[in-house]
Each structure stands twice: as C-alpha cells, then as structure tokens.
Amino acid sequence: MTDIPAAPLDLAWVRSQFPALAGSGDRVFCANAGGTFVAEPVLAILDDYQRRLRVQPYSPFEPSREAGQAMDRAREGWADALGVPLARLTFGPSSSANSYVMAQALAPGWDAGDEIVVAVQDHEANQGAWRRAAAARGVTVRDWPVDPVTGELDPEDLYPLLGPRTRWVFFTQSSNILGGTNPVRAIAAAIRERSDALVAVDAVAHAPHELCSPADLGVDLYLFSVYKVYGPHQGILYLSEAAEAQAMPQCHYFLAGDSHKRFNPTGPQHAAVAGCAGVLDYFDALAERQGIAGALSRRERLAALGAVLAGHEAALAGPLLELLAGREDVRLLGRPGTAGRSATVSFVPMRQTPAAVAAALQRRGIGAESGHFYAHRLLEALGVDPASGVLRLSFVHYNSPQEVAQTCEALASVLG
C-alpha cells in the first residue's frame, strides 16, 4: 500500500469520543495497559442491545433476528479489519481464557518427547497455559530467554532451540512491561525456514496501538483482548487452517461445525460480541475525520490510521522516557527511545518501592499502577522482585501532551 498522508491527530475530537475522559477532571489516566476506556460507539451498541435485544439471538422473530445481525456485524467487521476469513476467528471472554481453551485444544495432539518453545518475555497467560499442557503430555518446554539487562528477545537465541520435534513457538508481539515491539513477521518466517513448528503470538499489549493482520504476519495463532482496544470485555483469537487441523474442538460435540462456537466452550456473550463492532465504528469515524480516503479497504484505512496514532503516541512517550533516562535513581526497563515501542513505560525506583511511588502519584491525580502485571518470569529474569514489581505508566492515543507534562512534573516531584 502506498503511504497515505493524513492530518495530525484530531485529539479534541478523539477525546470527545470517550465519555470517561469528560468526567476525569484534572486526573490523568495512565493505566491503559490494563484496560482502556470505552469508545462512545461501543457504549451506544451495548446500551441499545441491553435495552431492546436481550433475547436469545438468531430466531426469525424480532428482536431475536436483529440481535443476531448485531453479532454478525461485529464478527464480519473484525474479520475484515484483520484481513482473515470469518471462519478463522473466535470471540471469547478474554485472551487469558482463550489461551487456556486453546491449550486444551492443541495439547491432545502432542506426544511425549515433542517440544515447544515459550518466550520468557510473555505475560503469564501466554506462558502458563502452554507450560501446564506440556507438562501433562510429557512435552519438553524450551525457554526463549530475554536479555537480563534490557528484557529484549534476540531471535539468535531462539534458533538453536528449534528442532525436528518442535511443535509450537509461543511469544509476544509487545511486552506489557517493556513496551517494545518484536518483529513478528521476520521471526515467524525464520521459524518456518528452520523447522515445521507453528507460531503463536500474544498481541494483547500491541493491539491497542496497532491492529495487524495475523495472516500478513504469517502466524498460526494470534490473540488479543478487545477491552484493551477501547471495547467490551472480549478476546479475539485467530487460528490458521494448519493449526485448526491439529486442534480438538472445545464445544458441545454437536456444535463442532460452528466456527463461532468451536473454540468457545462458554458460549458467546451476546451483547459484548455485538459491542465489538463499535470499536471499528470508532476507527472508521476517526479515519474519516483524519481525511483518510474512504475508498480504501478497511485494512488500508487502519494501516494509515495506525501511522497517525503511532506518531502521536511517540510524542507522548518521548518526554517521559527522557525524564527517566536522565535519572540515576530509577532503572528504566526496555528501550530508552521511542522507536519500535509503545507509550507503555515501566521502571524500578531505587529509593522507594514502586507501590509508594504509585500511591504518591495517585494523590497528585496521576492514575499510575505498580506490580508484576502477570509477567513474573520476565521480572525474575531481569532481577526484579515480582512481589514489589515495577511502576508502570501507559498512555494511548486519547491521552494528551498536557497529561504527559502533568505526569512528568508529578513524577519528578515524587522521586525528588
């Protein structure tokens, strides 16, 4: 796709689309990595669904028929947005739940002596489920280690772990602690050159900043959570044909032919699935607002819009990274510059606990977080005690430069 010029982000309009921001006063919400605010189009769908369509969907009477249409609109929209066939997507309660379900689906095809590779950089949801499943089947787990100083993954450390019995490689697109983006397409291609392993990628920390096509990335399993992408509490997973051929359905036996239910044993959460369409409505409206041509495909519009959002978020991260990199009383984790990373920034204060710094920031109106953020193994590899964890500040495109300045001022005061 050729580059599509677009105007600088219309931040005033963006912020008008998130009612939670209107009620925040002078408070700064910088805990977005744990879950973002919900966009107005999502809220409108959820409200309408709960008020009018709260029935079992897909019967030929009103409002059941309309309820089913609302769910289909969301599923079809996300398949279009991700550039994959509709039958390859499953909506579930969360990415953690989807990972667990897929571990139950895939592990029966593993034999004792098989091997999987799991990146230590990942959130536990993309580690624990696979490790437990491997242990139950007598499958060897090979750890893809991180650099003990930076936390980064080096593909050169991965390749010696691949062998003739490697079944899967599991790693993350972006760390929820470090914020850095791994070159998924290149890594996936290199894995295929060296082995017959399939590739699974956790995109939970990446999707709020960029919506990628898992087919374009060349991966077989791709998971992210819509509640971290301005929407309802849902997770979406993509499964390639090659991966599905190895997977055991996790639904009632008579539903195994239903691609919507094959890997969702809980059954669909009707209103939440329908509400996922509102995220795409928001992005469509934002693309139009930015002057991104409506004649483009949805994938092309999202790619062009992603470049605008990335530029805005880099401007948000820059002052914070500069502040932290210039101090000797903190340990900044991850990349010190804005290239190849999101505006999720974590550090360890040397003179105070992360919890104490977070509490002091909260008293100053800064919604910061502290803890391990379910990345125990990564923090241990970095020599950080998960019990105290890190201080994490995470911004997305609806945050403003003024909020970052306010956060930096408060942080400098708290650190002393």
PAKOLTI-502448 format. One record per residue (C-alpha): residue in three letters; chain; z, y, x. Coordinates in Angstrom, 2 decimals, decimal comma, always signed. Layout:
N
SITE   rest   kette        zz        yy        xx
SITE    ALA       A         Z         Y         X
...
This chain:
416
SITE   rest   kette        zz        yy        xx
SITE    MET       A     +0,00     +0,00     +0,00
SITE    THR       A     -0,79     +3,47     +1,31
SITE    ASP       A     +2,06     +5,88     +1,71
SITE    ILE       A     +2,70     +7,86     -1,46
SITE    PRO       A     +4,09    +11,35     -0,82
SITE    ALA       A     +6,95    +12,22     -3,12
SITE    ALA       A     +9,17    +15,24     -3,58
SITE    PRO       A    +12,69    +15,31     -2,14
SITE    LEU       A    +15,15    +13,55     -4,38
SITE    ASP       A    +15,92    +15,50     -7,57
SITE    LEU       A    +19,65    +14,99     -7,14
SITE    ALA       A    +20,70    +17,14    -10,09
SITE    TRP       A    +18,63    +15,00    -12,44
SITE    VAL       A    +19,85    +11,79    -10,81
SITE    ARG       A    +23,47    +12,77    -11,26
SITE    SER       A    +22,82    +13,67    -14,89
SITE    GLN       A    +21,89    +10,03    -15,48
SITE    PHE       A    +25,36     +8,75    -14,57
SITE    PRO       A    +27,97     +9,83    -17,14
SITE    ALA       A    +30,82     +8,68    -14,91
SITE    LEU       A    +29,93    +11,41    -12,43
SITE    ALA       A    +30,29    +14,08    -15,11
SITE    GLY       A    +33,91    +13,13    -15,63
SITE    SER       A    +34,80    +12,82    -11,96
SITE    GLY       A    +35,66    +16,46    -11,37
SITE    ASP       A    +36,13    +17,11     -7,66
SITE    ARG       A    +36,76    +13,46     -6,90
SITE    VAL       A    +34,30    +11,67     -4,63
SITE    PHE       A    +33,36     +8,10     -5,49
SITE    CYS       A    +32,52     +6,36     -2,21
SITE    ALA       A    +33,35     +2,77     -3,13
SITE    ASN       A    +29,85     +1,94     -4,30
SITE    ALA       A    +29,52     -1,23     -2,21
SITE    GLY       A    +31,99     -2,88     -4,57
SITE    GLY       A    +30,04     -1,85     -7,67
SITE    THR       A    +28,09     +1,24     -8,67
SITE    PHE       A    +28,35     +3,50    -11,68
SITE    VAL       A    +26,12     +2,51    -14,61
SITE    ALA       A    +22,97     +4,45    -15,44
SITE    GLU       A    +22,60     +6,08    -18,86
SITE    PRO       A    +19,61     +3,93    -19,97
SITE    VAL       A    +21,73     +0,82    -19,35
SITE    LEU       A    +24,59     +2,21    -21,40
SITE    ALA       A    +22,21     +3,04    -24,25
SITE    ILE       A    +20,91     -0,54    -24,39
SITE    LEU       A    +24,38     -2,06    -24,20
SITE    ASP       A    +25,69     +0,21    -26,95
SITE    ASP       A    +22,76     -0,49    -29,24
SITE    TYR       A    +22,93     -4,23    -28,60
SITE    GLN       A    +26,64     -4,45    -29,34
SITE    ARG       A    +26,35     -2,28    -32,46
SITE    ARG       A    +23,22     -3,83    -34,01
SITE    LEU       A    +22,14     -7,03    -32,27
SITE    ARG       A    +25,33     -9,01    -31,65
SITE    VAL       A    +23,97    -12,28    -33,00
SITE    GLN       A    +22,50    -15,43    -31,52
SITE    PRO       A    +19,04    -14,37    -30,35
SITE    TYR       A    +15,61    -15,91    -30,86
SITE    SER       A    +15,78    -16,79    -34,54
SITE    PRO       A    +12,98    -15,39    -36,73
SITE    PHE       A    +15,27    -13,09    -38,73
SITE    GLU       A    +16,34     -9,55    -37,93
SITE    PRO       A    +18,30     -8,64    -35,83
SITE    SER       A    +18,10    -12,01    -34,02
SITE    ARG       A    +14,41    -11,60    -33,27
SITE    GLU       A    +14,96     -8,13    -31,83
SITE    ALA       A    +17,88     -9,36    -29,74
SITE    GLY       A    +15,67    -11,99    -28,14
SITE    GLN       A    +12,97     -9,41    -27,48
SITE    ALA       A    +15,51     -7,21    -25,71
SITE    MET       A    +16,47    -10,07    -23,41
SITE    ASP       A    +12,84    -10,99    -22,76
SITE    ARG       A    +12,06     -7,38    -21,90
SITE    ALA       A    +14,73     -7,44    -19,19
SITE    ARG       A    +13,63    -10,75    -17,72
SITE    GLU       A     +9,95     -9,84    -17,72
SITE    GLY       A    +10,70     -6,42    -16,27
SITE    TRP       A    +12,67     -7,81    -13,36
SITE    ALA       A    +10,06    -10,44    -12,61
SITE    ASP       A     +7,53     -7,61    -12,47
SITE    ALA       A     +9,82     -5,45    -10,34
SITE    LEU       A    +10,43     -8,25     -7,84
SITE    GLY       A     +6,82     -9,41     -7,83
SITE    VAL       A     +7,57    -13,02     -8,77
SITE    PRO       A     +6,75    -15,33    -11,71
SITE    LEU       A     +9,18    -15,15    -14,59
SITE    ALA       A     +9,97    -18,86    -14,32
SITE    ARG       A    +11,32    -18,32    -10,81
SITE    LEU       A    +14,21    -16,04    -11,95
SITE    THR       A    +17,64    -16,92    -13,30
SITE    PHE       A    +20,19    -14,45    -14,69
SITE    GLY       A    +23,82    -15,47    -14,22
SITE    PRO       A    +27,30    -13,94    -14,30
SITE    SER       A    +27,30    -12,77    -10,65
SITE    SER       A    +25,91    -13,64     -7,25
SITE    SER       A    +29,12    -15,46     -6,35
SITE    ALA       A    +28,72    -17,65     -9,44
SITE    ASN       A    +25,01    -18,12     -8,78
SITE    SER       A    +25,70    -19,19     -5,18
SITE    TYR       A    +28,23    -21,73     -6,39
SITE    VAL       A    +25,84    -23,11     -9,01
SITE    MET       A    +23,01    -23,39     -6,51
SITE    ALA       A    +25,25    -25,23     -4,07
SITE    GLN       A    +25,87    -27,81     -6,79
SITE    ALA       A    +22,14    -27,92     -7,49
SITE    LEU       A    +20,94    -28,32     -3,90
SITE    ALA       A    +23,63    -30,41     -2,19
SITE    PRO       A    +22,81    -33,68     -4,02
SITE    GLY       A    +19,54    -33,69     -2,08
SITE    TRP       A    +21,32    -33,51     +1,28
SITE    ASP       A    +22,13    -36,63     +3,27
SITE    ALA       A    +24,82    -37,35     +5,83
SITE    GLY       A    +23,52    -36,18     +9,18
SITE    ASP       A    +21,46    -33,34     +7,72
SITE    GLU       A    +22,23    -29,85     +8,95
SITE    ILE       A    +22,45    -26,34     +7,52
SITE    VAL       A    +22,79    -23,02     +9,33
SITE    VAL       A    +25,15    -20,39     +7,93
SITE    ALA       A    +25,38    -16,86     +9,35
SITE    VAL       A    +28,92    -15,74    +10,12
SITE    GLN       A    +27,95    -12,19     +9,11
SITE    ASP       A    +27,86    -13,03     +5,39
SITE    HIS       A    +30,18    -12,30     +2,50
SITE    GLU       A    +32,14    -15,47     +1,72
SITE    ALA       A    +30,12    -16,05     -1,45
SITE    ASN       A    +27,14    -16,84     +0,78
SITE    GLN       A    +29,22    -18,96     +3,13
SITE    GLY       A    +31,97    -20,81     +1,33
SITE    ALA       A    +29,87    -22,48     -1,36
SITE    TRP       A    +27,44    -23,90     +1,20
SITE    ARG       A    +30,15    -24,95     +3,64
SITE    ARG       A    +32,09    -26,80     +0,96
SITE    ALA       A    +28,97    -28,51     -0,34
SITE    ALA       A    +28,02    -29,58     +3,18
SITE    ALA       A    +31,49    -30,98     +3,87
SITE    ALA       A    +31,33    -33,05     +0,70
SITE    ARG       A    +27,99    -34,58     +1,72
SITE    GLY       A    +28,69    -35,21     +5,42
SITE    VAL       A    +26,26    -32,45     +6,37
SITE    THR       A    +26,74    -30,57     +9,65
SITE    VAL       A    +27,21    -26,80     +9,43
SITE    ARG       A    +25,92    -24,81    +12,39
SITE    ASP       A    +27,25    -21,27    +12,64
SITE    TRP       A    +24,80    -18,48    +13,42
SITE    PRO       A    +27,20    -16,25    +15,38
SITE    VAL       A    +27,44    -12,48    +15,46
SITE    ASP       A    +27,76    -10,24    +18,48
SITE    PRO       A    +31,56     -9,91    +18,88
SITE    VAL       A    +31,31     -6,19    +19,52
SITE    THR       A    +28,62     -4,98    +17,10
SITE    GLY       A    +28,68     -7,73    +14,47
SITE    GLU       A    +24,89     -7,90    +14,59
SITE    LEU       A    +22,86    -11,10    +14,22
SITE    ASP       A    +20,44    -11,94    +17,04
SITE    PRO       A    +17,56    -14,22    +15,98
SITE    GLU       A    +17,54    -15,62    +19,51
SITE    ASP       A    +20,97    -17,10    +18,75
SITE    LEU       A    +19,53    -18,76    +15,64
SITE    TYR       A    +16,53    -20,57    +17,04
SITE    PRO       A    +18,45    -23,13    +19,19
SITE    LEU       A    +20,38    -24,12    +16,04
SITE    LEU       A    +17,22    -25,27    +14,27
SITE    GLY       A    +16,25    -28,91    +14,47
SITE    PRO       A    +14,38    -31,70    +12,70
SITE    ARG       A    +17,25    -32,23    +10,24
SITE    THR       A    +17,88    -28,55     +9,40
SITE    ARG       A    +17,58    -28,30     +5,63
SITE    TRP       A    +18,51    -24,66     +4,95
SITE    VAL       A    +19,33    -21,41     +6,73
SITE    PHE       A    +21,66    -19,01     +4,89
SITE    PHE       A    +22,02    -15,39     +5,96
SITE    THR       A    +22,38    -11,89     +4,55
SITE    GLN       A    +19,86     -9,09     +4,26
SITE    SER       A    +22,54     -6,44     +4,83
SITE    SER       A    +26,20     -6,88     +5,69
SITE    ASN       A    +28,64     -5,46     +3,14
SITE    ILE       A    +30,80     -4,35     +6,09
SITE    LEU       A    +28,30     -3,23     +8,70
SITE    GLY       A    +25,56     -1,77     +6,51
SITE    GLY       A    +22,81     -2,80     +8,92
SITE    THR       A    +19,61     -4,39     +7,61
SITE    ASN       A    +18,36     -7,67     +9,06
SITE    PRO       A    +14,58     -8,15     +9,45
SITE    VAL       A    +14,36    -10,86     +6,81
SITE    ARG       A    +10,59    -11,28     +6,76
SITE    ALA       A    +10,38    -11,75    +10,52
SITE    ILE       A    +13,35    -14,11    +10,63
SITE    ALA       A    +12,03    -16,22     +7,75
SITE    ALA       A     +8,62    -16,51     +9,41
SITE    ALA       A    +10,22    -17,52    +12,71
SITE    ILE       A    +12,33    -20,18    +11,00
SITE    ARG       A     +9,21    -21,72     +9,44
SITE    GLU       A     +7,45    -21,76    +12,80
SITE    ARG       A    +10,29    -23,75    +14,31
SITE    SER       A    +11,49    -26,05    +11,51
SITE    ASP       A    +10,99    -27,30     +7,97
SITE    ALA       A    +14,15    -25,53     +6,81
SITE    LEU       A    +14,19    -23,47     +3,64
SITE    VAL       A    +15,59    -19,94     +3,72
SITE    ALA       A    +18,29    -18,39     +1,53
SITE    VAL       A    +19,16    -14,70     +1,65
SITE    ASP       A    +22,09    -12,83     +0,11
SITE    ALA       A    +20,77     -9,38     -0,86
SITE    VAL       A    +23,87     -8,16     -2,70
SITE    ALA       A    +24,62     -5,39     -0,19
SITE    HIS       A    +20,96     -4,47     +0,22
SITE    ALA       A    +19,62     -4,28     -3,32
SITE    PRO       A    +21,45     -1,03     -4,26
SITE    HIS       A    +19,38     +0,70     -1,57
SITE    GLU       A    +16,04     -1,11     -1,82
SITE    LEU       A    +14,56     -3,60     -4,29
SITE    CYS       A    +12,46     -6,05     -2,29
SITE    SER       A    +10,13     -8,83     -3,36
SITE    PRO       A    +11,57    -12,19     -2,27
SITE    ALA       A     +8,06    -13,65     -2,33
SITE    ASP       A     +6,88    -10,95     +0,10
SITE    LEU       A     +9,88    -11,67     +2,33
SITE    GLY       A     +8,95    -15,34     +2,42
SITE    VAL       A    +12,34    -16,71     +1,34
SITE    ASP       A    +13,19    -19,61     -0,95
SITE    LEU       A    +16,47    -18,42     -2,48
SITE    TYR       A    +17,30    -14,74     -2,98
SITE    LEU       A    +20,39    -13,46     -4,75
SITE    PHE       A    +21,76    -10,04     -5,71
SITE    SER       A    +24,07     -8,51     -8,31
SITE    VAL       A    +22,81     -6,02    -10,88
SITE    TYR       A    +26,27     -4,49    -11,29
SITE    LYS       A    +25,83     -3,17     -7,75
SITE    VAL       A    +22,41     -1,80     -8,72
SITE    TYR       A    +23,54     +0,60    -11,49
SITE    GLY       A    +23,57     -2,04    -14,22
SITE    PRO       A    +25,61     -4,64    -16,12
SITE    HIS       A    +27,74     -7,36    -14,58
SITE    GLN       A    +24,94     -9,83    -13,93
SITE    GLY       A    +23,48    -11,62    -10,94
SITE    ILE       A    +19,81    -12,43    -10,46
SITE    LEU       A    +18,53    -15,28     -8,33
SITE    TYR       A    +15,02    -16,19     -7,27
SITE    LEU       A    +14,16    -19,79     -6,40
SITE    SER       A    +10,83    -20,79     -4,87
SITE    GLU       A     +8,87    -23,77     -6,13
SITE    ALA       A     +9,65    -25,67     -2,93
SITE    ALA       A    +13,37    -25,06     -3,38
SITE    GLU       A    +13,36    -25,92     -7,08
SITE    ALA       A    +11,71    -29,24     -6,28
SITE    GLN       A    +14,89    -30,12     -4,36
SITE    ALA       A    +17,36    -28,75     -6,92
SITE    MET       A    +19,18    -30,60     -9,68
SITE    PRO       A    +19,35    -28,67    -13,00
SITE    GLN       A    +22,84    -27,42    -13,82
SITE    CYS       A    +22,48    -27,12    -17,59
SITE    HIS       A    +22,69    -29,47    -20,58
SITE    TYR       A    +20,16    -32,24    -19,98
SITE    PHE       A    +18,02    -31,27    -22,95
SITE    LEU       A    +17,66    -27,70    -21,60
SITE    ALA       A    +16,33    -28,68    -18,18
SITE    GLY       A    +12,86    -27,48    -19,12
SITE    ASP       A    +14,10    -23,96    -19,95
SITE    SER       A    +13,73    -21,81    -16,84
SITE    HIS       A    +16,21    -19,27    -18,25
SITE    LYS       A    +18,97    -21,87    -18,51
SITE    ARG       A    +18,14    -24,49    -15,87
SITE    PHE       A    +20,50    -22,99    -13,29
SITE    ASN       A    +22,90    -21,13    -15,56
SITE    PRO       A    +25,45    -23,62    -16,92
SITE    THR       A    +27,42    -20,86    -18,65
SITE    GLY       A    +24,50    -19,82    -20,84
SITE    PRO       A    +23,13    -16,28    -20,87
SITE    GLN       A    +25,34    -13,27    -21,56
SITE    HIS       A    +23,00    -11,80    -24,15
SITE    ALA       A    +23,89     -8,11    -24,13
SITE    ALA       A    +24,28     -8,00    -20,36
SITE    VAL       A    +20,89     -9,59    -19,80
SITE    ALA       A    +19,28     -7,11    -22,19
SITE    GLY       A    +21,07     -4,24    -20,46
SITE    CYS       A    +19,47     -5,13    -17,14
SITE    ALA       A    +16,23     -3,59    -18,44
SITE    GLY       A    +17,97     -0,21    -18,39
SITE    VAL       A    +18,11     -0,25    -14,60
SITE    LEU       A    +14,33     -0,46    -14,47
SITE    ASP       A    +14,02     +2,20    -17,18
SITE    TYR       A    +16,11     +4,47    -14,95
SITE    PHE       A    +13,99     +3,78    -11,87
SITE    ASP       A    +10,78     +4,27    -13,86
SITE    ALA       A    +12,03     +7,64    -15,11
SITE    LEU       A    +13,14     +8,65    -11,62
SITE    ALA       A     +9,76     +7,70    -10,15
SITE    GLU       A     +8,04     +9,86    -12,76
SITE    ARG       A    +10,47    +12,69    -12,02
SITE    GLN       A     +9,60    +12,42     -8,34
SITE    GLY       A     +5,88    +12,64     -9,06
SITE    ILE       A     +5,19     +9,05     -8,05
SITE    ALA       A     +1,97     +8,06     -9,79
SITE    GLY       A     +2,46     +6,10    -12,98
SITE    ALA       A     -0,85     +4,31    -12,39
SITE    LEU       A     +0,73     +2,37     -9,53
SITE    SER       A     +2,14     -1,07    -10,16
SITE    ARG       A     +5,89     -1,24    -10,66
SITE    ARG       A     +6,29     -2,85     -7,22
SITE    GLU       A     +4,35     +0,03     -5,66
SITE    ARG       A     +6,39     +2,64     -7,54
SITE    LEU       A     +9,63     +1,02     -6,43
SITE    ALA       A     +8,45     +0,92     -2,82
SITE    ALA       A     +7,51     +4,59     -2,90
SITE    LEU       A    +10,77     +5,50     -4,59
SITE    GLY       A    +12,70     +3,40     -2,07
SITE    ALA       A    +11,41     +5,59     +0,74
SITE    VAL       A    +12,73     +8,68     -1,04
SITE    LEU       A    +16,14     +7,10     -1,62
SITE    ALA       A    +16,33     +5,88     +1,98
SITE    GLY       A    +15,73     +9,37     +3,28
SITE    HIS       A    +18,43    +10,81     +1,05
SITE    GLU       A    +20,94     +8,13     +1,97
SITE    ALA       A    +20,26     +8,57     +5,69
SITE    ALA       A    +21,12    +12,24     +5,28
SITE    LEU       A    +24,36    +11,17     +3,61
SITE    ALA       A    +25,32     +8,69     +6,32
SITE    GLY       A    +24,45    +10,94     +9,25
SITE    PRO       A    +27,41    +13,36     +9,22
SITE    LEU       A    +29,93    +10,58     +8,61
SITE    LEU       A    +28,55     +8,42    +11,42
SITE    GLU       A    +28,51    +11,42    +13,74
SITE    LEU       A    +32,14    +12,20    +12,94
SITE    LEU       A    +33,31     +8,65    +13,58
SITE    ALA       A    +31,17     +8,07    +16,68
SITE    GLY       A    +32,72    +11,14    +18,26
SITE    ARG       A    +36,32     +9,95    +17,89
SITE    GLU       A    +38,24     +7,70    +20,26
SITE    ASP       A    +40,91     +6,83    +17,69
SITE    VAL       A    +38,61     +4,73    +15,49
SITE    ARG       A    +36,43     +1,68    +16,03
SITE    LEU       A    +33,17     +2,18    +14,18
SITE    LEU       A    +31,62     -1,13    +13,13
SITE    GLY       A    +27,88     -1,63    +13,01
SITE    ARG       A    +25,08     +0,66    +14,09
SITE    PRO       A    +26,10     +4,18    +15,11
SITE    GLY       A    +22,85     +5,78    +13,92
SITE    THR       A    +21,15     +5,96    +10,53
SITE    ALA       A    +18,07     +3,89    +11,44
SITE    GLY       A    +17,94     +0,46     +9,85
SITE    ARG       A    +21,14     +0,77     +7,89
SITE    SER       A    +22,51     +1,92     +4,56
SITE    ALA       A    +25,19     +4,53     +3,92
SITE    THR       A    +27,91     +1,85     +3,94
SITE    VAL       A    +30,21     +2,73     +6,84
SITE    SER       A    +33,26     +0,75     +7,96
SITE    PHE       A    +35,74     +1,45    +10,74
SITE    VAL       A    +39,15     +0,47    +12,04
SITE    PRO       A    +41,59     +3,35    +12,63
SITE    MET       A    +43,65     +2,84    +15,78
SITE    ARG       A    +46,78     +4,84    +14,92
SITE    GLN       A    +47,18     +3,96    +11,24
SITE    THR       A    +46,44     +0,99     +9,03
SITE    PRO       A    +43,23     +1,07     +7,02
SITE    ALA       A    +45,35     +0,95     +3,84
SITE    ALA       A    +47,32     +4,02     +4,93
SITE    VAL       A    +44,15     +5,98     +5,66
SITE    ALA       A    +42,62     +4,91     +2,34
SITE    ALA       A    +45,74     +5,98     +0,44
SITE    ALA       A    +45,77     +9,37     +2,18
SITE    LEU       A    +42,10     +9,89     +1,35
SITE    GLN       A    +42,70     +8,88     -2,26
SITE    ARG       A    +45,42    +11,53     -2,53
SITE    ARG       A    +42,78    +14,03     -1,43
SITE    GLY       A    +40,36    +12,91     -4,13
SITE    ILE       A    +38,25    +10,57     -1,98
SITE    GLY       A    +37,72     +7,17     -3,59
SITE    ALA       A    +37,79     +5,09     -0,40
SITE    GLU       A    +38,58     +1,39     -0,05
SITE    SER       A    +40,28     -0,79     +2,53
SITE    GLY       A    +40,48     -4,55     +3,01
SITE    HIS       A    +38,43     -7,52     +4,16
SITE    PHE       A    +35,85     -7,29     +1,35
SITE    TYR       A    +35,42    -11,07     +1,34
SITE    ALA       A    +33,98    -11,04     +4,86
SITE    HIS       A    +36,88    -12,87     +6,53
SITE    ARG       A    +34,78    -14,79     +9,02
SITE    LEU       A    +32,87    -11,70    +10,15
SITE    LEU       A    +36,05     -9,71    +10,73
SITE    GLU       A    +37,64    -12,58    +12,64
SITE    ALA       A    +34,52    -12,80    +14,83
SITE    LEU       A    +34,87     -9,08    +15,53
SITE    GLY       A    +38,54     -9,45    +16,45
SITE    VAL       A    +39,69     -7,59    +13,34
SITE    ASP       A    +42,63     -8,97    +11,38
SITE    PRO       A    +41,36     -9,66     +7,84
SITE    ALA       A    +44,87     -9,08     +6,50
SITE    SER       A    +44,55     -5,38     +7,28
SITE    GLY       A    +40,78     -5,26     +7,33
SITE    VAL       A    +38,75     -2,08     +7,61
SITE    LEU       A    +38,35     +1,29     +5,91
SITE    ARG       A    +35,01     +1,32     +4,07
SITE    LEU       A    +33,13     +4,35     +2,74
SITE    SER       A    +29,97     +3,52     +0,83
SITE    PHE       A    +27,52     +6,04     -0,60
SITE    VAL       A    +24,37     +5,58     -2,68
SITE    HIS       A    +21,59     +7,87     -3,79
SITE    TYR       A    +23,58     +9,61     -6,54
SITE    ASN       A    +26,10    +10,90     -4,00
SITE    SER       A    +25,59    +14,42     -2,70
SITE    PRO       A    +25,73    +16,04     +0,75
SITE    GLN       A    +28,60    +18,15     -0,56
SITE    GLU       A    +30,55    +14,97     -1,35
SITE    VAL       A    +29,96    +13,69     +2,16
SITE    ALA       A    +31,13    +17,01     +3,62
SITE    GLN       A    +34,24    +16,82     +1,46
SITE    THR       A    +34,84    +13,27     +2,63
SITE    CYS       A    +34,37    +14,16     +6,31
SITE    GLU       A    +36,78    +17,10     +6,01
SITE    ALA       A    +39,43    +14,93     +4,36
SITE    LEU       A    +38,91    +12,13     +6,86
SITE    ALA       A    +39,24    +14,43     +9,87
SITE    SER       A    +42,48    +15,78     +8,40
SITE    VAL       A    +43,90    +12,33     +7,71
SITE    LEU       A    +43,01    +10,96    +11,13
SITE    GLY       A    +44,50    +14,05    +12,78
